[in-house]
């Protein structure tokens, strides 16, 4: 592994998730890196326009990273497939969410927020603790116990063990949060991502139909995103 490239991406991730500008020493403390190395990394990223520097000599994401993000989304078969699925589905009170694991958290790539426009659904990138997300639990269920312990630690694994075992038994995993919000998630075949429905409330909803929708949507995204052999 190239440590310089690895550390540069770690620094970019910090800037992307920090919601504020960071100084060299602050980045070094957060990343466990020598300030001199952070300074060299930032100068390279600055030259590439991946970061920008303010009057206080603090760094935030630059326009270069936004151009890269826009190109990646525009040319992504994954996002194209998800957007086509959302357009076919239309607007509903139930929220549609697509997420991935990031350490002990789940990052939502798509979140319709029930009735909101498709444009607002893209690139939300909210991060939530894995135990608060059916997506997180379902993705953990695809791992071995050893992998889960290495990621979460034995204590957190024990807290989630019953949910993980339940998620392993069913293609679609469902759980009630806050006594009223029922959520369900399904892994997207061939990807380390899952699609979920949240804000499911009311006795009139047909849970079986929602489950079938999730499975169908996951297959459509996978079929359109993965290369055909």
C-alpha angles and dihedrals in degrees: 000000000000103000094199093056090042093052092045090056091046089054092048090050090053091052091046094052101033098074091213143061120279133207124225095256092045091053089048092054093047093047098035090239133138110259091232090059091046089052091053091047092049092049090054092046089046091054089051090048089238089125135024132209126223131209090274090056092248123140134232134161115298133215091264092069091048091052089050091049092049092049092047093052094042093052096038117116087197095058091042090054093047093049092049089051091050092048091051091048097049127197121326138161089247113085121232115212134183117192147167135204121260111179108298092344140073119230116207113219094179127025120166093187092213113290097003120129121273090241090062091049095065124090099001091144094184114168123219133176110268093239090060094057133070086206090059094048093046093050091047089052089063090061130077119258089251092055092049093050090049090053101040107017125245095277096056091041091057090051091055099034097102092048091047092050090049091050090052091056096056135050088219117040118205132189137168118235126191089004093277109047111082115191134185133190139193128190115243104238115252093009137092089233137088137205122221144180120221138174089051105164138156135052094254095068115106103228092188091057091047089051091051090048092054093050092047093047092049091052092048092051092047094046093050096041105044122074114257114239 
